[in-house]
Each structure stands twice: as structure tokens, then as C-alpha cells.
């Protein structure tokens, strides 16, 4: 009987030891994960602290950049007739990022809900600018920009822009609609 009691005690100690070793291993794995996350965050902070020149317009091809420059001189929207919806979205983000409110307003879709450009510009300032200015900053170094063919139609495109920065990744979905042969950013609700 005494032998059984000693044997049972040894088995209990082995189970406790195995449990403790398992807990230590889990804690070591969690510590390694936290160290990796900390290093990634430090790298992100260092990258953000470095001054970096960026322009959305530089993401466009040479011909499109020429059309954009011609538009700036004349404010003639016909310069954008050859632009795809994703290129127009890049132009819109550039105008938001650089504070060119007139350009931003000119390439907003207006279904007739706004009587004139001034009213549309007021809507832009109150309801759109803040969201898109933050988005324009966060998505500067996007890695993917494409039209979602499944959700798009002849007069409406869904443009998706994705960004990945260390642990952060996100996708922004924008709707652009054709108006007067030009893709414009839909910024409803109308």
C-alpha cells in the first residue's frame, strides 16, 4: 500500500512538471512574438520619421502626367477623357493631399443634387475632405490599385486600393461614375 501511495505521488509530480514546462514554452513563444512585434513597430516609427517626398501624380504614366499638367493650366476636364477610373482616383487623391480643393470638386460626381460648383464644394469640405485627407496620407505607398470588374458596370467602376505597412494593411473601396465622358469620384449619399 505504501508503495502505491509513493507511486501515485511520483506520477502527480510528473504531471505537474509537464504542465509547468508547457506553460513556460507558451510564455516563451508569446515573448518571442512580442519581441518581433516590437521590432516591427520600431522599424515603422523610424520609417515614418524619415522625410519622404511623395506625389500621387508620379504614380501615373508620363502621358497621363502631361494631361494632368495641361488640365491644371486650362481647367478643361476634357484632358481627363482618356483616363481610366483608377487613374482618376489617383488624381483625386493627389488633389486632396495637396489641398487643391477646386480640382477635387471638379472631379466629384454630381448627379444634379447640387445646384452649382459652390454647393458641391461646401459638401466636399463638410463631408468628404477629412476622410479622404487621412486616407490620402495612409495610402501613399499603396501596393495595389485595380478596378473590381465583378462590381463594375459601363458607367460605374469600383476601384480598390490596398496598402500594407509592417503590421498594418487595409483596402479602400471607391466608387467612380462616368459623367460627361470622365470618371468622377462618387462621394454620396445623394
DONUZA-752475 format. One line per field, with one value per residue: residue number from 1; x negated, y negated, z of N, C-alpha, C in turn. Coordinates in steps of 0.1 Angstrom, whole numbers, plus 5000, padded with zeros to 4 digits. Example, Ala and Ser with C-alpha at 12.3 -4.5 7.8 and 13.67 -1.06 7.14 Angstrom:
% residues 2
zamar: 1,2
n.xx: 4868,4872
n.yy: 5057,5022
n.zz: 5078,5071
ca.xx: 4877,4863
ca.yy: 5045,5011
ca.zz: 5078,5071
c.xx: 4868,4871
c.yy: 5033,5000
c.zz: 5078,5079
***
This chain:
% residues 190
zamar: 1,2,3,4,5,6,7,8,9,10,11,12,13,14,15,16,17,18,19,20,21,22,23,24,25,26,27,28,29,30,31,32,33,34,35,36,37,38,39,40,41,42,43,44,45,46,47,48,49,50,51,52,53,54,55,56,57,58,59,60,61,62,63,64,65,66,67,68,69,70,71,72,73,74,75,76,77,78,79,80,81,82,83,84,85,86,87,88,89,90,91,92,93,94,95,96,97,98,99,100,101,102,103,104,105,106,107,108,109,110,111,112,113,114,115,116,117,118,119,120,121,122,123,124,125,126,127,128,129,130,131,132,133,134,135,136,137,138,139,140,141,142,143,144,145,146,147,148,149,150,151,152,153,154,155,156,157,158,159,160,161,162,163,164,165,166,167,168,169,170,171,172,173,174,175,176,177,178,179,180,181,182,183,184,185,186,187,188,189,190
n.xx: 4992,4981,4963,4979,4989,4966,4959,4981,4978,4954,4962,4980,4963,4948,4968,4974,4950,4948,4969,4961,4938,4950,4964,4943,4931,4952,4952,4927,4929,4949,4935,4914,4930,4940,4916,4908,4930,4926,4901,4909,4927,4910,4894,4913,4919,4894,4893,4914,4905,4885,4880,4899,4904,4933,4957,4988,4994,4970,4973,4986,4985,4963,4976,5002,4995,4987,5012,5025,5010,5017,5044,5043,5034,5055,5079,5097,5117,5117,5092,5090,5104,5092,5084,5084,5107,5093,5070,5081,5089,5065,5057,5076,5070,5044,5051,5065,5046,5028,5042,5057,5085,5103,5098,5104,5131,5140,5138,5155,5184,5215,5248,5268,5278,5267,5268,5248,5213,5202,5219,5215,5188,5189,5202,5182,5162,5174,5181,5165,5137,5121,5121,5110,5086,5071,5071,5056,5031,5026,5025,5004,4983,4993,4998,5014,5037,5067,5094,5125,5138,5160,5179,5183,5198,5207,5210,5201,5175,5158,5132,5104,5080,5051,5030,5000,4983,4958,4973,4997,5024,5047,5076,5091,5122,5135,5161,5165,5180,5191,5193,5201,5182,5160,5144,5156,5153,5175,5192,5213,5237,5263
n.yy: 5012,4987,4985,4981,4956,4939,4943,4931,4905,4898,4899,4878,4856,4857,4850,4824,4812,4815,4799,4774,4771,4769,4746,4727,4730,4719,4693,4684,4685,4666,4644,4642,4636,4610,4596,4597,4582,4557,4550,4547,4525,4505,4503,4493,4468,4456,4454,4437,4414,4405,4381,4380,4376,4375,4381,4385,4382,4388,4415,4420,4427,4412,4399,4395,4378,4356,4348,4342,4320,4302,4299,4286,4261,4252,4259,4275,4301,4321,4330,4352,4373,4396,4409,4437,4451,4458,4442,4417,4417,4417,4391,4376,4383,4371,4344,4340,4345,4324,4302,4290,4279,4270,4286,4311,4308,4304,4330,4345,4365,4354,4358,4341,4332,4311,4277,4260,4255,4243,4251,4279,4279,4270,4292,4311,4300,4302,4329,4348,4341,4345,4373,4383,4369,4381,4407,4403,4398,4421,4441,4436,4452,4473,4507,4520,4513,4514,4521,4534,4557,4574,4560,4537,4516,4504,4476,4472,4477,4497,4491,4504,4499,4509,4511,4519,4519,4527,4541,4532,4533,4525,4519,4497,4489,4473,4456,4448,4428,4424,4393,4370,4381,4385,4401,4398,4392,4407,4395,4397,4396,4391
n.zz: 5000,5008,4988,4966,4972,4971,4945,4932,4940,4927,4900,4900,4905,4881,4862,4870,4866,4838,4830,4839,4823,4798,4801,4804,4779,4763,4772,4765,4737,4733,4743,4724,4701,4709,4710,4683,4672,4685,4674,4647,4650,4659,4636,4618,4630,4627,4599,4594,4605,4588,4564,4534,4500,4482,4456,4444,4417,4404,4402,4380,4344,4320,4299,4310,4331,4317,4306,4329,4338,4317,4322,4346,4338,4321,4333,4319,4317,4297,4293,4308,4296,4285,4307,4329,4354,4377,4374,4376,4402,4415,4407,4421,4448,4448,4445,4468,4488,4482,4487,4467,4464,4445,4422,4433,4437,4411,4400,4414,4414,4404,4406,4400,4423,4435,4431,4420,4415,4438,4459,4458,4465,4491,4503,4499,4515,4541,4544,4531,4528,4552,4557,4533,4532,4553,4544,4520,4530,4545,4525,4508,4500,4484,4473,4456,4431,4416,4393,4404,4386,4388,4402,4388,4362,4330,4333,4359,4381,4405,4424,4439,4464,4479,4508,4525,4555,4574,4602,4596,4574,4548,4528,4506,4492,4465,4447,4414,4389,4356,4340,4317,4299,4316,4343,4375,4411,4431,4458,4475,4502,4479
ca.xx: 5000,4972,4957,4989,4990,4954,4960,4991,4972,4944,4969,4986,4952,4945,4979,4972,4938,4951,4978,4952,4929,4959,4967,4931,4929,4962,4948,4915,4934,4955,4924,4908,4939,4940,4903,4910,4940,4919,4891,4916,4932,4898,4890,4923,4917,4882,4896,4923,4897,4877,4888,4900,4911,4942,4967,4997,4993,4959,4977,4992,4976,4958,4987,5012,4990,4988,5026,5028,5004,5025,5056,5040,5033,5067,5091,5105,5118,5116,5079,5091,5112,5085,5080,5092,5112,5082,5061,5088,5089,5051,5057,5084,5062,5034,5057,5069,5033,5021,5051,5063,5100,5111,5096,5111,5145,5143,5138,5165,5196,5227,5260,5278,5283,5261,5272,5237,5200,5200,5227,5207,5175,5193,5204,5169,5155,5180,5184,5156,5123,5114,5119,5101,5072,5065,5069,5046,5019,5024,5024,4994,4974,5002,4991,5023,5048,5073,5109,5131,5146,5173,5189,5183,5206,5202,5209,5197,5164,5154,5118,5098,5066,5046,5017,4995,4971,4955,4984,5009,5028,5060,5081,5101,5130,5141,5169,5164,5191,5189,5201,5195,5170,5149,5146,5156,5154,5188,5190,5227,5250,5271
ca.yy: 5000,4976,4985,4974,4942,4933,4943,4921,4892,4895,4896,4864,4846,4857,4843,4810,4808,4814,4788,4762,4770,4765,4731,4720,4729,4710,4679,4681,4682,4653,4634,4641,4628,4596,4590,4594,4571,4545,4546,4542,4512,4496,4500,4485,4455,4450,4451,4426,4402,4401,4373,4387,4369,4384,4375,4395,4379,4396,4429,4421,4427,4399,4392,4390,4367,4344,4344,4336,4306,4294,4296,4275,4248,4247,4265,4282,4315,4330,4336,4365,4382,4408,4415,4448,4448,4458,4431,4405,4418,4412,4376,4371,4383,4361,4331,4339,4344,4311,4291,4284,4282,4268,4298,4322,4306,4306,4344,4352,4368,4346,4363,4330,4329,4298,4267,4254,4260,4238,4260,4291,4276,4269,4306,4317,4295,4307,4343,4357,4338,4351,4388,4385,4364,4391,4418,4400,4399,4435,4450,4431,4462,4484,4517,4525,4504,4521,4520,4546,4560,4580,4550,4525,4516,4495,4462,4472,4486,4499,4491,4508,4495,4516,4507,4527,4512,4536,4549,4525,4534,4520,4517,4486,4491,4461,4458,4437,4429,4417,4382,4362,4388,4385,4408,4389,4399,4407,4392,4396,4400,4381
ca.zz: 5000,5009,4975,4957,4976,4966,4930,4928,4943,4916,4888,4902,4903,4867,4855,4874,4858,4823,4829,4841,4811,4787,4803,4801,4764,4757,4776,4757,4723,4734,4744,4710,4693,4714,4706,4668,4670,4690,4664,4636,4653,4659,4622,4613,4635,4621,4585,4594,4609,4577,4554,4522,4490,4475,4448,4437,4402,4400,4400,4366,4333,4315,4291,4319,4339,4308,4305,4342,4338,4308,4329,4356,4331,4315,4340,4309,4321,4286,4294,4316,4289,4283,4320,4335,4367,4388,4372,4381,4416,4419,4405,4432,4460,4447,4448,4483,4495,4480,4491,4455,4466,4432,4414,4439,4435,4397,4397,4421,4406,4408,4399,4399,4437,4439,4420,4414,4420,4451,4468,4458,4472,4505,4507,4499,4527,4553,4545,4524,4529,4563,4555,4522,4535,4561,4535,4511,4538,4549,4514,4499,4494,4480,4465,4446,4427,4405,4392,4406,4374,4391,4407,4379,4351,4319,4338,4373,4385,4419,4425,4452,4466,4491,4514,4536,4561,4586,4607,4591,4560,4546,4514,4504,4481,4460,4435,4404,4379,4343,4338,4306,4294,4326,4356,4387,4424,4438,4472,4480,4496,4472
c.xx: 4991,4966,4966,4990,4978,4954,4970,4986,4962,4951,4976,4975,4948,4955,4977,4960,4941,4960,4970,4944,4938,4962,4955,4929,4939,4957,4936,4919,4941,4945,4917,4917,4940,4927,4903,4919,4933,4909,4898,4922,4921,4894,4900,4922,4905,4885,4905,4916,4888,4885,4887,4909,4921,4952,4975,4996,4981,4962,4983,4982,4973,4969,4998,5008,4990,5003,5030,5023,5012,5038,5054,5040,5047,5080,5101,5106,5116,5102,5079,5099,5105,5082,5090,5097,5102,5072,5068,5089,5075,5051,5065,5076,5051,5040,5061,5056,5026,5030,5057,5078,5107,5110,5104,5126,5149,5144,5146,5178,5208,5239,5271,5283,5277,5263,5260,5224,5197,5207,5220,5194,5178,5195,5191,5162,5160,5180,5173,5141,5116,5111,5109,5087,5065,5062,5057,5032,5016,5020,5013,4986,4982,4994,5001,5034,5054,5088,5115,5141,5159,5183,5191,5193,5200,5200,5205,5186,5162,5139,5113,5084,5062,5032,5013,4983,4969,4967,4997,5012,5043,5063,5092,5109,5137,5150,5167,5174,5187,5198,5194,5182,5158,5153,5145,5158,5168,5186,5203,5226,5257,5286
c.yy: 4987,4974,4977,4959,4934,4932,4933,4907,4888,4892,4882,4854,4845,4849,4828,4804,4806,4802,4775,4760,4765,4750,4723,4719,4719,4695,4675,4678,4669,4641,4631,4633,4613,4589,4587,4582,4557,4541,4541,4528,4502,4493,4491,4470,4448,4446,4439,4413,4397,4392,4380,4379,4379,4376,4386,4394,4387,4411,4431,4422,4413,4392,4387,4378,4354,4339,4337,4321,4297,4290,4285,4261,4243,4250,4270,4297,4325,4336,4350,4375,4396,4416,4427,4444,4448,4447,4418,4406,4414,4397,4370,4372,4373,4347,4329,4337,4331,4299,4284,4287,4280,4280,4310,4320,4308,4321,4352,4354,4360,4351,4353,4326,4315,4288,4261,4259,4255,4247,4274,4290,4276,4283,4313,4313,4301,4322,4353,4354,4345,4366,4390,4380,4374,4403,4416,4401,4414,4444,4445,4442,4475,4494,4523,4515,4510,4518,4533,4549,4566,4570,4538,4527,4506,4480,4461,4482,4486,4500,4495,4505,4502,4511,4517,4520,4519,4544,4543,4529,4531,4519,4506,4489,4477,4464,4445,4439,4420,4405,4373,4368,4389,4393,4398,4397,4396,4405,4389,4396,4388,4384
c.zz: 5000,4995,4965,4960,4971,4951,4925,4930,4932,4903,4889,4900,4888,4859,4858,4866,4844,4821,4830,4828,4799,4789,4800,4786,4758,4760,4767,4742,4723,4735,4731,4701,4696,4709,4691,4665,4674,4679,4651,4638,4653,4645,4615,4617,4629,4606,4585,4598,4598,4568,4541,4512,4484,4468,4442,4422,4397,4397,4386,4356,4328,4307,4300,4327,4330,4307,4318,4343,4329,4314,4339,4350,4326,4323,4330,4312,4309,4286,4301,4308,4287,4296,4324,4348,4378,4386,4378,4396,4422,4418,4417,4445,4460,4451,4462,4491,4494,4483,4479,4455,4453,4423,4420,4436,4420,4393,4406,4413,4412,4400,4398,4413,4441,4427,4413,4420,4434,4462,4469,4466,4487,4511,4508,4512,4540,4555,4539,4527,4540,4561,4544,4524,4544,4553,4525,4518,4541,4537,4504,4492,4491,4472,4455,4444,4415,4405,4395,4395,4377,4396,4398,4368,4341,4325,4352,4375,4400,4419,4439,4453,4479,4495,4524,4541,4574,4590,4602,4577,4559,4531,4515,4492,4477,4448,4426,4393,4367,4343,4328,4301,4303,4338,4367,4400,4429,4453,4479,4496,4490,4473
***
